[in-house]
């Protein structure tokens, strides 16, 4: 990679998200030239800790510093406005997840990326987890055969104290959703990254425990165009359950956990076995396979390194915005399906979801 440093500015320096980015901001390719936040006392303190000037207006900061990269770490509802401004100012942009709160905004961001020719990356660092990289390679190679079923179960227990940390959390106006758009958006992205977007879905969103506006628990069912089916359960209101992603194909299956992956290859394609086995209750053995894992970490550093390589050397941008819209589309789609009480086809009706979100923000959720 080129040794040239890239000038970076940060919009939004909230303590939690900033701490996640600090190791990446220490990369040799980063020259941090400015930080901005609407909370001026805390913003100045964090800018001082980063060793960079503090600004009170992000547009003035971009105009004055002329950065190569604008890093957007604000609440979700402002992502689209700030990212589009950065792109149109000639900057590359890295935006925290989710890309936006609704697909209509994300479409506008992707259009700005294409119009300006700048990089727009989304911080979906979990694509770089070694087990996800290995799973992606296996699926792309065809080793699993025809994908038949997907099951994803995960939870992140959150207490009332968590939701009191910021007034914007778990509100329709401030966050644009609950567990779907905050905690599970990474996992929806992994689902689409590995398998492509479903063709249709149905789902149920509930608030079963938390004193919040938005959903804390979700069950969804997916249909893919190739006939595969899948299910998803996510919650911040149940006791912690192990992360589990199971992908079953006609020639093998994957079981993915947090930092783990198990791969079994069938001795025969299950479709052929069903047609030819003389045994009415036949058993198709699976043979465990060794999987070599790479040295990526699934941390923010991986996203920054990839973005810098794309800018400096023309490397493929592995978390480009146009590949990140699918996860948001699933989150929006599940919310719409729950409200309508039926199946929703993808691509999602942008106007229908925009109208639903506007009603929820106005306090019209039943």
C-alpha positions as a printed NumPy array, in Angstrom:
array([[  0.   ,   0.   ,   0.   ],
       [  1.082,   3.562,  -0.634],
       [  2.711,   5.197,   2.399],
       [  0.784,   8.465,   1.926],
       [ -1.273,   9.577,   4.899],
       [ -4.952,  10.362,   4.444],
       [ -6.468,  13.332,   6.239],
       [ -9.46 ,  12.246,   8.361],
       [-12.133,  14.167,  10.227],
       [-14.71 ,  12.71 ,  12.613],
       [-18.321,  13.844,  12.845],
       [-19.702,  12.689,  16.209],
       [-17.346,  11.625,  18.995],
       [-19.621,   9.751,  21.392],
       [-17.546,   7.867,  23.954],
       [-18.75 ,   4.32 ,  23.22 ],
       [-18.357,   4.323,  19.45 ],
       [-15.194,   6.431,  19.554],
       [-13.444,   3.882,  21.76 ],
       [-14.19 ,   1.208,  19.159],
       [-12.541,   3.341,  16.458],
       [ -9.45 ,   4.452,  18.402],
       [ -7.159,   1.567,  17.295],
       [ -8.039,   2.262,  13.651],
       [ -7.467,   5.997,  14.066],
       [ -3.937,   5.149,  15.248],
       [ -3.029,   3.554,  11.884],
       [ -0.01 ,   5.021,  10.098],
       [ -2.224,   5.999,   7.165],
       [ -4.45 ,   8.228,   9.335],
       [ -3.788,  11.94 ,   9.801],
       [ -6.597,  13.134,  12.074],
       [ -7.19 ,  16.823,  11.362],
       [-10.517,  17.528,  13.052],
       [-13.422,  16.322,  15.189],
       [-16.912,  17.717,  15.682],
       [-19.809,  16.977,  18.03 ],
       [-22.993,  18.775,  19.039],
       [-22.094,  18.294,  22.745],
       [-19.354,  20.878,  22.871],
       [-17.778,  20.247,  26.287],
       [-17.476,  16.498,  25.733],
       [-16.515,  17.051,  22.101],
       [-13.625,  19.368,  22.966],
       [-12.384,  16.951,  25.613],
       [-12.399,  14.019,  23.188],
       [-10.797,  16.049,  20.406],
       [ -8.034,  16.948,  22.86 ],
       [ -7.591,  13.265,  23.727],
       [ -7.264,  12.508,  20.006],
       [ -4.783,  15.341,  19.494],
       [ -6.809,  17.169,  16.847],
       [ -8.675,  20.495,  16.522],
       [-12.317,  20.69 ,  17.611],
       [-15.077,  22.167,  15.438],
       [-18.687,  23.054,  16.244],
       [-20.004,  22.672,  12.671],
       [-19.208,  19.709,  10.44 ],
       [-19.636,  21.655,   7.199],
       [-17.164,  24.304,   8.338],
       [-14.759,  21.558,   9.46 ],
       [-14.861,  19.883,   6.042],
       [-14.465,  23.204,   4.212],
       [-11.515,  24.292,   6.359],
       [ -9.574,  21.021,   6.652],
       [-10.321,  19.582,   3.173],
       [-10.064,  15.989,   4.416],
       [ -9.612,  12.871,   2.319],
       [-11.974,  10.884,   4.568],
       [-15.006,  11.918,   6.615],
       [-15.859,   9.423,   9.378],
       [-19.533,   9.645,  10.41 ],
       [-20.254,   8.403,  13.946],
       [-23.445,  10.336,  14.717],
       [-26.882,   8.889,  15.57 ],
       [-28.402,   7.008,  12.639],
       [-30.9  ,   9.638,  11.572],
       [-28.164,  12.064,  10.463],
       [-26.007,   9.588,   8.513],
       [-27.5  ,  10.318,   5.096],
       [-27.277,  14.117,   5.297],
       [-23.667,  14.156,   6.531],
       [-22.429,  11.417,   4.198],
       [-23.941,  13.031,   1.105],
       [-22.448,  16.409,   2.051],
       [-19.03 ,  14.808,   2.498],
       [-19.202,  13.036,  -0.851],
       [-20.311,  16.179,  -2.668],
       [-17.423,  18.066,  -1.038],
       [-15.059,  15.631,  -2.759],
       [-14.317,  13.446,   0.275],
       [-14.421,   9.719,   0.735],
       [-16.779,   8.729,   3.559],
       [-16.882,   5.982,   6.181],
       [-20.237,   5.811,   7.946],
       [-21.008,   3.796,  11.054],
       [-23.682,   1.134,  10.837],
       [-26.457,   1.237,   9.859],
       [-25.957,   3.093,   6.603],
       [-29.207,   5.014,   7.307],
       [-32.569,   4.485,   8.978],
       [-34.549,   3.751,   5.808],
       [-33.718,   2.427,   2.37 ],
       [-34.923,   5.583,   0.628],
       [-32.1  ,   7.509,   2.328],
       [-29.595,   4.742,   1.597],
       [-30.532,   4.867,  -2.094],
       [-29.723,   8.589,  -2.133],
       [-26.361,   7.912,  -0.481],
       [-25.458,   5.257,  -3.056],
       [-26.519,   7.617,  -5.854],
       [-24.214,  10.31 ,  -4.42 ],
       [-21.356,   7.803,  -4.22 ],
       [-21.782,   6.924,  -7.892],
       [-22.287,  10.531,  -8.971],
       [-19.136,  11.784,  -7.246],
       [-16.9  ,   8.779,  -7.859],
       [-15.861,   8.796,  -4.188],
       [-15.72 ,   5.781,  -1.868],
       [-18.618,   5.381,   0.557],
       [-17.881,   2.596,   3.036],
       [-20.109,   1.273,   5.815],
       [-18.578,  -0.015,   9.028],
       [-19.708,  -3.617,   8.675],
       [-16.49 ,  -4.919,  10.19 ],
       [-17.957,  -8.329,  10.969],
       [-17.605,  -9.289,   7.312],
       [-13.896,  -9.517,   8.162],
       [-14.335, -12.061,  10.974],
       [-12.133, -15.048,   9.992],
       [-15.04 , -17.493,  10.221],
       [-17.222, -15.268,   7.999],
       [-14.43 , -14.888,   5.43 ],
       [-14.035, -18.694,   5.375],
       [-17.794, -19.26 ,   5.09 ],
       [-18.045, -16.774,   2.224],
       [-15.254, -18.537,   0.341],
       [-16.87 , -21.958,   0.854],
       [-20.298, -20.821,  -0.301],
       [-18.896, -18.994,  -3.328],
       [-16.914, -22.111,  -4.291],
       [-20.123, -24.158,  -4.445],
       [-18.869, -26.601,  -1.81 ],
       [-22.222, -26.609,   0.001],
       [-24.171, -27.336,  -3.172],
       [-27.662, -25.84 ,  -3.448],
       [-28.425, -23.802,  -0.336],
       [-31.594, -25.155,   1.277],
       [-32.027, -23.694,   4.758],
       [-30.612, -20.962,   6.998],
       [-31.216, -20.492,  10.711],
       [-29.89 , -17.535,  12.722],
       [-30.445, -17.095,  16.468],
       [-28.779, -14.446,  18.594],
       [-29.411, -12.108,  21.492],
       [-27.784,  -9.184,  23.251],
       [-29.266,  -8.632,  26.704],
       [-29.72 ,  -4.917,  27.348],
       [-30.908,  -3.425,  30.63 ],
       [-32.946,  -0.307,  31.251],
       [-29.68 ,   1.427,  32.166],
       [-28.429,   0.889,  28.61 ],
       [-31.391,   2.692,  27.104],
       [-30.958,   5.592,  29.531],
       [-27.427,   6.207,  28.193],
       [-28.771,   8.313,  25.326],
       [-32.178,   9.877,  24.812],
       [-32.121,   8.956,  21.119],
       [-31.761,   5.222,  21.774],
       [-34.654,   2.931,  20.826],
       [-36.855,   5.806,  19.67 ],
       [-38.355,   6.064,  16.208],
       [-37.315,   9.692,  15.791],
       [-33.825,   9.261,  17.25 ],
       [-32.766,   5.81 ,  16.081],
       [-35.319,   4.697,  13.51 ],
       [-35.846,   1.312,  15.137],
       [-34.724,  -1.009,  17.897],
       [-32.938,  -4.351,  17.887],
       [-33.267,  -4.681,  14.107],
       [-31.478,  -1.487,  13.171],
       [-29.031,  -1.331,  16.065],
       [-27.846,  -4.677,  17.42 ],
       [-28.782,  -7.135,  14.663],
       [-27.925,  -5.022,  11.607],
       [-24.451,  -6.611,  11.525],
       [-26.029, -10.056,  11.396],
       [-28.538,  -9.114,   8.723],
       [-25.539,  -7.879,   6.751],
       [-23.716, -11.189,   7.241],
       [-26.829, -13.039,   6.06 ],
       [-26.976, -10.995,   2.837],
       [-23.183, -10.998,   2.4  ],
       [-23.062, -14.799,   2.518],
       [-26.3  , -15.7  ,   0.752],
       [-27.608, -12.681,  -1.11 ],
       [-30.833, -10.875,  -0.3  ],
       [-34.034, -12.924,   0.073],
       [-36.855, -12.489,  -2.412],
       [-39.558, -12.213,   0.243],
       [-40.029, -12.223,   3.999],
       [-42.524, -12.081,   6.784],
       [-41.89 , -11.14 ,  10.37 ],
       [-43.157, -10.173,  13.769],
       [-41.693,  -7.378,  15.886],
       [-42.55 ,  -7.117,  19.57 ],
       [-41.623,  -5.076,  22.626],
       [-41.845,  -7.754,  25.307],
       [-39.841,  -6.275,  28.167],
       [-38.102,  -2.959,  27.577],
       [-39.794,   0.367,  28.317],
       [-38.936,   1.648,  24.83 ],
       [-40.82 ,   2.826,  21.733],
       [-39.243,   0.348,  19.345],
       [-38.983,  -3.433,  19.116],
       [-36.805,  -5.497,  21.441],
       [-37.621,  -8.941,  19.98 ],
       [-38.065, -10.172,  16.399],
       [-38.929, -13.409,  14.619],
       [-38.714, -13.487,  10.816],
       [-38.999, -16.003,   7.983],
       [-37.209, -15.562,   4.631],
       [-37.616, -17.017,   1.131],
       [-34.808, -16.872,  -1.422],
       [-35.356, -16.945,  -5.176],
       [-33.559, -20.308,  -5.451],
       [-36.076, -21.945,  -3.095],
       [-34.007, -21.724,   0.082],
       [-35.825, -20.803,   3.286],
       [-34.532, -19.295,   6.498],
       [-35.467, -18.04 ,   9.93 ],
       [-34.175, -15.338,  12.264],
       [-34.665, -14.717,  15.984],
       [-33.092, -11.684,  17.644],
       [-33.745, -10.01 ,  20.989],
       [-32.372,  -7.643,  23.622],
       [-34.953,  -8.845,  26.155],
       [-34.176, -12.546,  26.672],
       [-31.372, -14.245,  28.579],
       [-28.211, -14.416,  26.522],
       [-28.175, -17.259,  24.021],
       [-25.152, -18.486,  22.053],
       [-24.696, -16.895,  18.632],
       [-25.724, -19.452,  16.033],
       [-25.824, -19.327,  12.249],
       [-26.519, -22.615,  10.483],
       [-26.416, -22.904,   6.702],
       [-27.55 , -26.187,   5.153],
       [-26.819, -27.048,   1.54 ],
       [-27.375, -30.144,  -0.559],
       [-23.703, -31.135,  -0.24 ],
       [-22.836, -30.007,   3.276],
       [-23.559, -27.706,   6.178],
       [-21.907, -24.914,   8.149],
       [-22.381, -24.047,  11.802],
       [-20.96 , -20.638,  12.652],
       [-20.543, -19.244,  16.148],
       [-18.734, -16.245,  17.55 ],
       [-15.176, -17.023,  16.466],
       [-15.941, -20.618,  15.469],
       [-16.933, -22.49 ,  12.328],
       [-17.716, -26.165,  11.738],
       [-18.065, -27.613,   8.259],
       [-19.401, -31.046,   7.362],
       [-19.353, -32.32 ,   3.78 ],
       [-21.899, -34.966,   2.825],
       [-20.636, -38.11 ,   1.14 ],
       [-23.242, -37.586,  -1.584],
       [-25.505, -34.77 ,  -2.719],
       [-28.667, -35.139,  -0.639],
       [-30.869, -34.845,  -3.725],
       [-29.136, -37.771,  -5.375],
       [-29.16 , -39.733,  -2.105],
       [-32.924, -39.283,  -1.741],
       [-33.517, -40.515,  -5.286],
       [-31.163, -43.518,  -5.218],
       [-30.861, -44.872,  -1.663],
       [-32.663, -48.218,  -1.146],
       [-33.018, -47.461,   2.58 ],
       [-36.412, -45.975,   3.51 ],
       [-34.853, -44.353,   6.605],
       [-31.451, -43.71 ,   5.096],
       [-28.81 , -41.681,   6.922],
       [-26.501, -39.425,   4.942],
       [-23.201, -39.121,   6.849],
       [-21.425, -35.815,   7.138],
       [-17.642, -35.798,   7.215],
       [-16.059, -33.003,   9.317],
       [-13.666, -30.863,   7.288],
       [-10.72 , -28.768,   8.423],
       [-11.063, -25.048,   7.69 ],
       [ -8.065, -22.739,   7.681],
       [ -8.858, -19.316,   9.136],
       [ -7.094, -16.15 ,   8.019],
       [ -5.565, -13.432,  10.161],
       [ -8.27 , -10.769,   9.833],
       [ -9.907,  -9.812,  13.116],
       [-13.371,  -8.556,  12.305],
       [-12.439,  -5.269,  13.986],
       [-12.79 ,  -1.662,  12.844],
       [ -9.122,  -1.683,  11.83 ],
       [ -9.935,  -4.107,   8.989],
       [-12.518,  -1.704,   7.544],
       [-10.129,   1.258,   7.68 ],
       [ -7.298,  -0.74 ,   6.094],
       [ -9.568,  -1.848,   3.258],
       [-10.902,   1.68 ,   2.693],
       [ -7.372,   3.106,   2.649],
       [ -6.243,   0.438,   0.168],
       [ -9.228,   1.274,  -2.043],
       [ -8.397,   4.999,  -1.983],
       [ -4.617,   4.737,  -2.327],
       [ -4.192,   1.64 ,  -4.493],
       [ -7.546,   1.042,  -6.167],
       [ -8.2  ,  -2.172,  -4.218],
       [-11.796,  -3.486,  -4.168],
       [-13.872,  -1.805,  -1.454],
       [-15.28 ,  -4.755,   0.488],
       [-17.819,  -2.752,   2.506],
       [-19.087,  -0.432,  -0.226],
       [-22.411,   1.275,   0.424],
       [-24.213,  -0.398,  -2.459],
       [-23.558,  -3.784,  -0.816],
       [-24.696,  -2.519,   2.596],
       [-28.222,  -1.491,   1.636],
       [-29.52 ,  -5.089,   1.705],
       [-29.198,  -5.379,   5.492],
       [-31.185,  -2.178,   6.007],
       [-33.75 ,  -3.412,   3.506],
       [-34.261,  -6.553,   5.616],
       [-34.641,  -4.502,   8.803],
       [-37.145,  -2.156,   7.144],
       [-38.893,  -5.065,   5.446],
       [-39.419,  -7.026,   8.662],
       [-40.843,  -3.919,  10.336],
       [-43.209,  -3.348,   7.405],
       [-44.266,  -7.01 ,   7.293],
       [-45.09 ,  -6.959,  10.997],
       [-47.16 ,  -3.792,  10.595],
       [-49.026,  -5.114,   7.551],
       [-49.474,  -8.64 ,   8.876],
       [-48.293, -10.448,   5.758],
       [-45.457, -11.285,   3.402],
       [-43.372,  -8.474,   1.914],
       [-41.56 ,  -8.836,  -1.41 ],
       [-38.093,  -7.44 ,  -2.015],
       [-36.97 ,  -4.989,  -3.344],
       [-38.935,  -3.158,  -0.675],
       [-41.594,  -0.574,  -1.486],
       [-39.626,   2.502,  -0.398],
       [-42.632,   4.81 ,  -0.164],
       [-44.637,   2.332,   1.92 ],
       [-41.859,   2.065,   4.478],
       [-41.252,   5.825,   4.526],
       [-44.943,   6.364,   5.293],
       [-44.879,   3.753,   8.069],
       [-41.78 ,   5.265,   9.674],
       [-43.312,   8.75 ,   9.526],
       [-46.415,   7.41 ,  11.297],
       [-44.321,   5.745,  13.988],
       [-42.278,   8.902,  14.546],
       [-45.519,  10.858,  14.907],
       [-46.604,   8.422,  17.619],
       [-48.955,   6.322,  15.566],
       [-47.628,   2.855,  16.407],
       [-50.403,   0.735,  17.846]])
